[in-house]
Amino acid sequence: MALAGALVPAEVAEVMVREGGRAVGADAGAVALLRPEPAELELIAASGFPEGFAQGHSALRLDAPTPMADALRQGEPILLESGADLAERYPQLAASDDWMRQYAWALVPLSLPDRQIGVFVLGFQQPRSFAPEGRSLLSILAQIGAQALERARLYEAEREARVQAEAAVRARDAFFSIAAHELKTPLTSLLGQAQLLQRRMVREGLAEERFLQSIDVVVSQAMRLNAMVSALLDFTRIEQGRLSLQRAPLDMTELVQRVVAEIQLTLSSHTLVFDPASGAERLMIDGDELRLEQVVQNLIGNAIRYSPGGGTVLVRVERRPPWASLQVVDRGIGVPADDLPHLFTRFFRASNASLAHMSGLGIGLYVVKEIVGLHGGSVSVESTEGEGSSFSVLLPLRDEAGGI
């Protein structure tokens, strides 16, 4: 394995010991890296030395009177041309580890521009004279090795960070899914009972206008919460690759008209205008009816939410072969130009909406984009801040033979 193919520091160190040692004719080699806490040198690769070397140098204090620690502290190679040199400069070490006197030693710091990261150790069983060219080669090998070790460290750190991030995303999605499911059941029951009470009060004249207005608020807010929980569930399905479609032939014009009528019943300060263009009386597509209803509801809901002053929202369908086109146009607060490229990104909210403290999860348009994309279509937006927005959806029309 070459240095370029080594992906973790231990692999790089093994290549350094094997190939670097071969290049200078060494009989043994090792690499030790600096660990900050506690400050010590940790042996990560060794080959050719007696077993006692690995045991005695697995973790070495930086203040220890050893050539390895000296090389790191001084930032200069420690070159011991024979066992006699070792005994002269490190008598305690030579006395305690007799086998070390059988080697000549080259201990070269592994240096980056801003710090020392370890030591490259080479042992020679015969006395060795380190000529200038030999010293230069040792320095080059150490420099190349240090750079490779740093690349491997960064790669390993990035990989560990990615693993942790992926685990955090899985935990987040699991939490969202569980929370949404736990909310969905009681919320559906609450909404159903509130709508039942609303219809009964209207039908039987059981309450004054102010009570009817109160129950209208309960119903509308429950519907809003229900839509948010549904979006949260769909978000987790999308993130986990579990959002599927149940496609069948359907009339997009009829679907949009129905959704517009249903939403209009819940509005007091906004007016929805459904405007089918000429030739769009019947737009047949292959789609998931429930998912596409969700798309239309989401776009209209956005238009209403970001038009706090009320007014008209235009909903237009049009035949634009090979597409069926849906447009939702409002005269609300609009979107800042810098925010437009990010509007369909998960959790993104336009800066002016956040400043105005308008509520939202920042996932509705993301879910719209994913659902439309699964249908083979596209969604886009044009907007001017302070003037309003126009959202456009294109979905493939069915051909005359009934295919897509």
LOVEXTOR-51291 format. One line per 8 residues: their letters; for each residue x, y, z of C-alpha. Coordinates in nm, 3 decimals, always signed. Example, Ala and Ser with C-alpha at 12.3 -4.5 7.8 and 13.67 -1.06 7.14 Angstrom:
% LOVEXTOR-51291
as) +1.230,-0.450,+0.780 | +1.367,-0.106,+0.714
END
This chain:
% LOVEXTOR-51291
malagalv) +0.000,+0.000,+0.000 | +0.139,+0.345,-0.096 | +0.095,+0.654,+0.121 | -0.172,+0.788,-0.115 | -0.388,+0.482,-0.051 | -0.354,+0.488,+0.328 | -0.667,+0.639,+0.481 | -0.602,+0.628,+0.856
paevaevm) -0.289,+0.728,+1.054 | -0.204,+0.369,+1.152 | -0.200,+0.264,+0.785 | +0.019,+0.561,+0.692 | +0.259,+0.477,+0.974 | +0.288,+0.115,+0.858 | +0.375,+0.231,+0.505 | +0.633,+0.475,+0.644
vreggrav) +0.800,+0.203,+0.850 | +0.803,-0.049,+0.566 | +0.881,+0.168,+0.264 | +1.076,+0.443,+0.439 | +1.288,+0.191,+0.624 | +1.361,+0.008,+0.299 | +1.465,+0.335,+0.129 | +1.740,+0.404,+0.385
gadagava) +1.836,+0.042,+0.455 | +1.698,+0.032,+0.810 | +1.644,-0.298,+0.990 | +1.361,-0.170,+1.209 | +1.130,+0.126,+1.228 | +0.850,+0.287,+1.425 | +0.619,+0.587,+1.425 | +0.496,+0.759,+1.741
llrpepae) +0.239,+1.038,+1.739 | +0.184,+1.315,+1.989 | -0.132,+1.286,+2.199 | -0.226,+1.613,+2.372 | -0.403,+1.479,+2.681 | -0.206,+1.352,+2.856 | +0.090,+1.497,+2.666 | +0.277,+1.188,+2.552
leliaasg) +0.403,+1.002,+2.248 | +0.193,+0.704,+2.149 | +0.342,+0.428,+1.936 | +0.110,+0.349,+1.643 | +0.338,+0.133,+1.426 | +0.658,-0.066,+1.484 | +0.838,-0.338,+1.293 | +1.170,-0.520,+1.327
fpegfaqg) +1.243,-0.429,+1.689 | +1.244,-0.677,+1.977 | +0.915,-0.707,+2.163 | +1.048,-0.496,+2.446 | +1.056,-0.185,+2.228 | +0.681,-0.178,+2.171 | +0.611,-0.246,+2.537 | +0.850,+0.019,+2.660
hsalrlda) +0.744,+0.288,+2.414 | +0.368,+0.238,+2.380 | +0.316,+0.566,+2.569 | +0.614,+0.791,+2.638 | +0.607,+1.109,+2.847 | +0.744,+1.416,+2.674 | +0.969,+1.502,+2.968 | +1.127,+1.155,+2.967
ptpmadal) +1.508,+1.152,+2.910 | +1.486,+0.958,+2.584 | +1.599,+1.029,+2.228 | +1.239,+1.005,+2.104 | +1.116,+1.274,+2.344 | +1.424,+1.489,+2.273 | +1.364,+1.476,+1.898 | +1.007,+1.599,+1.946
rqgepill) +1.093,+1.871,+2.199 | +1.392,+2.004,+2.006 | +1.237,+1.971,+1.662 | +1.566,+1.833,+1.532 | +1.677,+1.479,+1.438 | +1.857,+1.276,+1.703 | +2.119,+1.065,+1.523 | +2.305,+0.796,+1.719
esgadlae) +2.559,+0.626,+1.493 | +2.622,+0.327,+1.723 | +2.533,+0.166,+2.051 | +2.827,+0.351,+2.203 | +2.669,+0.685,+2.106 | +2.347,+0.575,+2.275 | +2.529,+0.474,+2.593 | +2.717,+0.805,+2.602
rypqlaas) +2.415,+1.032,+2.553 | +2.150,+0.823,+2.730 | +2.331,+0.606,+2.985 | +2.022,+0.528,+3.191 | +1.833,+0.411,+2.885 | +2.124,+0.198,+2.764 | +2.156,+0.039,+3.107 | +1.787,-0.044,+3.142
ddwmrqya) +1.729,-0.157,+2.782 | +2.046,-0.345,+2.691 | +1.913,-0.448,+2.349 | +1.899,-0.083,+2.240 | +2.282,-0.071,+2.237 | +2.272,-0.318,+1.948 | +2.138,-0.050,+1.714 | +2.234,+0.276,+1.552
walvplsl) +1.941,+0.515,+1.567 | +1.779,+0.790,+1.363 | +1.490,+0.967,+1.536 | +1.341,+1.235,+1.312 | +1.063,+1.471,+1.423 | +0.747,+1.468,+1.213 | +0.685,+1.838,+1.156 | +0.408,+2.048,+1.007
pdrqigvf) +0.450,+2.421,+0.946 | +0.289,+2.509,+1.279 | +0.369,+2.216,+1.508 | +0.539,+1.883,+1.574 | +0.307,+1.583,+1.547 | +0.534,+1.287,+1.625 | +0.861,+1.107,+1.565 | +0.983,+0.873,+1.290
vlgfqqpr) +1.220,+0.612,+1.439 | +1.466,+0.400,+1.238 | +1.703,+0.138,+1.376 | +2.017,-0.006,+1.210 | +2.183,-0.323,+1.339 | +2.524,-0.206,+1.215 | +2.697,+0.121,+1.306 | +2.582,+0.393,+1.073
sfapegrs) +2.743,+0.715,+0.959 | +2.480,+0.971,+0.869 | +2.628,+1.170,+0.582 | +2.463,+1.497,+0.472 | +2.280,+1.330,+0.184 | +2.154,+1.059,+0.421 | +2.030,+1.322,+0.663 | +1.852,+1.503,+0.381
llsilaqi) +1.679,+1.181,+0.277 | +1.565,+1.120,+0.634 | +1.423,+1.473,+0.653 | +1.240,+1.430,+0.322 | +1.091,+1.098,+0.432 | +0.978,+1.253,+0.760 | +0.828,+1.554,+0.582 | +0.633,+1.339,+0.336
gaqalera) +0.522,+1.112,+0.619 | +0.406,+1.404,+0.835 | +0.193,+1.542,+0.552 | +0.041,+1.201,+0.483 | -0.033,+1.150,+0.853 | -0.204,+1.489,+0.874 | -0.417,+1.413,+0.568 | -0.516,+1.081,+0.720
rlyeaere) -0.597,+1.248,+1.052 | -0.820,+1.503,+0.880 | -0.988,+1.231,+0.674 | -1.049,+1.022,+0.985 | -1.185,+1.323,+1.176 | -1.415,+1.409,+0.885 | -1.535,+1.050,+0.865 | -1.603,+1.034,+1.239
arvqaeaa) -1.785,+1.368,+1.223 | -1.994,+1.239,+0.932 | -2.082,+0.922,+1.123 | -2.183,+1.129,+1.425 | -2.383,+1.368,+1.208 | -2.563,+1.080,+1.037 | -2.642,+0.928,+1.376 | -2.776,+1.264,+1.494
vrardaff) -2.992,+1.295,+1.181 | -3.131,+0.945,+1.235 | -3.207,+1.027,+1.598 | -3.371,+1.355,+1.493 | -3.583,+1.186,+1.227 | -3.685,+0.913,+1.470 | -3.788,+1.176,+1.724 | -3.983,+1.372,+1.462
siaahelk) -4.158,+1.057,+1.346 | -4.252,+0.944,+1.698 | -4.361,+1.294,+1.803 | -4.569,+1.342,+1.489 | -4.739,+1.005,+1.528 | -4.813,+1.075,+1.895 | -4.964,+1.412,+1.803 | -5.155,+1.289,+1.500
tpltsllg) -5.409,+1.064,+1.674 | -5.539,+1.307,+1.941 | -5.523,+1.596,+1.695 | -5.731,+1.409,+1.438 | -5.985,+1.329,+1.709 | -5.992,+1.691,+1.825 | -6.039,+1.821,+1.472 | -6.313,+1.571,+1.396
qaqllqrr) -6.507,+1.657,+1.711 | -6.464,+2.031,+1.655 | -6.590,+2.006,+1.296 | -6.883,+1.791,+1.408 | -6.974,+2.048,+1.674 | -6.934,+2.330,+1.422 | -7.174,+2.168,+1.174 | -7.425,+2.085,+1.446
mvreglae) -7.421,+2.439,+1.585 | -7.482,+2.582,+1.238 | -7.750,+2.328,+1.149 | -7.947,+2.354,+1.472 | -7.880,+2.719,+1.556 | -7.744,+2.626,+1.896 | -7.517,+2.925,+1.950 | -7.475,+3.293,+1.900
erflqsid) -7.246,+3.433,+1.631 | -6.962,+3.493,+1.877 | -6.963,+3.126,+1.979 | -6.964,+3.021,+1.616 | -6.663,+3.244,+1.557 | -6.484,+3.080,+1.850 | -6.546,+2.730,+1.720 | -6.434,+2.847,+1.375
vvvsqamr) -6.103,+2.952,+1.530 | -6.069,+2.612,+1.701 | -6.134,+2.431,+1.373 | -5.900,+2.647,+1.166 | -5.615,+2.621,+1.418 | -5.665,+2.245,+1.454 | -5.653,+2.214,+1.074 | -5.333,+2.418,+1.069
lnamvsal) -5.173,+2.199,+1.336 | -5.288,+1.889,+1.152 | -5.123,+2.015,+0.833 | -4.799,+2.086,+1.022 | -4.795,+1.738,+1.176 | -4.864,+1.582,+0.835 | -4.576,+1.782,+0.686 | -4.352,+1.664,+0.968
ldftrieq) -4.446,+1.302,+0.901 | -4.382,+1.344,+0.530 | -4.050,+1.512,+0.602 | -3.930,+1.209,+0.798 | -4.054,+0.975,+0.524 | -3.865,+1.176,+0.262 | -3.546,+1.180,+0.468 | -3.570,+0.803,+0.516
grlslqra) -3.657,+0.738,+0.151 | -3.999,+0.601,+0.244 | -4.230,+0.850,+0.072 | -4.416,+0.656,-0.197 | -4.689,+0.746,-0.444 | -5.018,+0.571,-0.526 | -5.060,+0.698,-0.881 | -5.380,+0.688,-1.083
pldmtelv) -5.537,+0.895,-1.363 | -5.692,+1.214,-1.226 | -5.818,+1.551,-1.343 | -5.590,+1.819,-1.202 | -5.843,+2.094,-1.274 | -6.112,+1.918,-1.071 | -5.868,+1.847,-0.787 | -5.751,+2.209,-0.761
qrvvaeiq) -6.106,+2.345,-0.783 | -6.218,+2.114,-0.502 | -5.929,+2.210,-0.274 | -5.991,+2.581,-0.340 | -6.358,+2.544,-0.245 | -6.275,+2.353,+0.074 | -6.020,+2.609,+0.190 | -6.244,+2.907,+0.105
ltlsshtl) -6.501,+2.780,+0.357 | -6.246,+2.831,+0.636 | -6.141,+3.185,+0.535 | -6.277,+3.517,+0.655 | -6.028,+3.781,+0.538 | -5.899,+3.619,+0.219 | -6.068,+3.540,-0.110 | -5.952,+3.256,-0.333
vfdpasga) -6.009,+3.307,-0.705 | -5.999,+2.988,-0.911 | -5.912,+3.070,-1.271 | -5.891,+2.782,-1.522 | -5.736,+2.909,-1.844 | -5.896,+2.834,-2.178 | -5.833,+2.470,-2.265 | -5.771,+2.374,-1.903
erlmidgd) -6.125,+2.257,-1.828 | -5.986,+1.905,-1.802 | -5.617,+1.837,-1.731 | -5.555,+1.462,-1.703 | -5.239,+1.354,-1.525 | -5.112,+1.042,-1.350 | -5.070,+1.129,-0.986 | -5.125,+1.051,-0.622
elrleqvv) -5.445,+1.239,-0.542 | -5.380,+1.278,-0.169 | -5.022,+1.395,-0.223 | -5.121,+1.645,-0.490 | -5.403,+1.775,-0.270 | -5.133,+1.830,-0.010 | -4.925,+2.027,-0.262 | -5.217,+2.255,-0.351
qnlignai) -5.316,+2.300,+0.015 | -4.959,+2.385,+0.107 | -4.914,+2.645,-0.166 | -5.248,+2.811,-0.095 | -5.183,+2.797,+0.279 | -4.848,+2.967,+0.226 | -5.009,+3.240,+0.016 | -5.265,+3.305,+0.289
ryspgggt) -5.014,+3.295,+0.574 | -4.780,+3.542,+0.410 | -5.061,+3.780,+0.313 | -5.143,+3.896,+0.667 | -5.351,+4.188,+0.542 | -5.597,+3.960,+0.367 | -5.689,+4.009,+0.004 | -5.714,+3.789,-0.301
vlvrverr) -5.514,+3.477,-0.382 | -5.529,+3.371,-0.747 | -5.520,+2.997,-0.821 | -5.480,+2.928,-1.191 | -5.454,+2.604,-1.392 | -5.338,+2.595,-1.751 | -5.258,+2.347,-2.027 | -4.894,+2.397,-2.140
ppwaslqv) -4.809,+2.077,-2.331 | -4.649,+1.853,-2.226 | -4.731,+2.000,-1.886 | -5.029,+2.072,-1.670 | -4.957,+2.401,-1.495 | -5.068,+2.528,-1.154 | -5.001,+2.884,-1.036 | -5.072,+3.030,-0.693
vdrgigvp) -5.031,+3.409,-0.685 | -5.059,+3.634,-0.380 | -5.001,+4.001,-0.302 | -4.838,+3.939,+0.033 | -4.501,+4.024,+0.184 | -4.302,+3.855,-0.094 | -3.958,+3.699,-0.061 | -3.623,+3.883,-0.048
addlphlf) -3.416,+3.820,-0.362 | -3.128,+3.667,-0.164 | -3.366,+3.409,-0.012 | -3.522,+3.285,-0.337 | -3.253,+3.023,-0.422 | -3.299,+2.863,-0.079 | -3.677,+2.872,-0.048 | -3.730,+2.499,-0.115
trffrasn) -3.449,+2.392,+0.120 | -3.553,+2.204,+0.433 | -3.589,+2.420,+0.746 | -3.526,+2.740,+0.549 | -3.750,+3.037,+0.619 | -3.742,+3.370,+0.440 | -3.570,+3.637,+0.646 | -3.863,+3.880,+0.633
aslahmsg) -4.102,+3.609,+0.759 | -3.874,+3.537,+1.055 | -3.838,+3.909,+1.134 | -4.216,+3.946,+1.128 | -4.245,+3.650,+1.369 | -4.464,+3.456,+1.128 | -4.491,+3.096,+1.240 | -4.377,+2.798,+1.035
lgiglyvv) -4.150,+2.493,+1.040 | -3.965,+2.564,+0.717 | -4.046,+2.222,+0.569 | -4.371,+2.279,+0.378 | -4.212,+2.396,+0.053 | -3.942,+2.131,+0.085 | -4.215,+1.863,+0.101 | -4.392,+2.026,-0.198
keivglhg) -4.073,+2.012,-0.403 | -4.015,+1.644,-0.317 | -4.374,+1.538,-0.394 | -4.375,+1.725,-0.725 | -4.034,+1.580,-0.810 | -4.160,+1.226,-0.747 | -4.432,+1.298,-1.005 | -4.169,+1.397,-1.261
gsvsvest) -4.256,+1.764,-1.232 | -4.099,+2.084,-1.107 | -4.186,+2.378,-0.882 | -4.054,+2.733,-0.904 | -4.116,+3.076,-0.757 | -4.105,+3.437,-0.869 | -4.129,+3.704,-0.604 | -4.061,+4.066,-0.523
egegssfs) -4.033,+4.164,-0.159 | -4.329,+4.374,-0.055 | -4.530,+4.294,-0.367 | -4.613,+3.923,-0.348 | -4.517,+3.584,-0.485 | -4.611,+3.349,-0.767 | -4.551,+2.975,-0.724 | -4.567,+2.755,-1.033
vllplrde) -4.599,+2.376,-1.051 | -4.557,+2.176,-1.372 | -4.677,+1.814,-1.388 | -4.665,+1.580,-1.692 | -4.990,+1.550,-1.885 | -5.121,+1.208,-1.983 | -5.108,+1.139,-2.356 | -5.415,+1.042,-2.556
aggi) -5.337,+0.672,-2.518 | -5.351,+0.703,-2.142 | -4.979,+0.687,-2.076 | -4.756,+0.954,-1.932
END
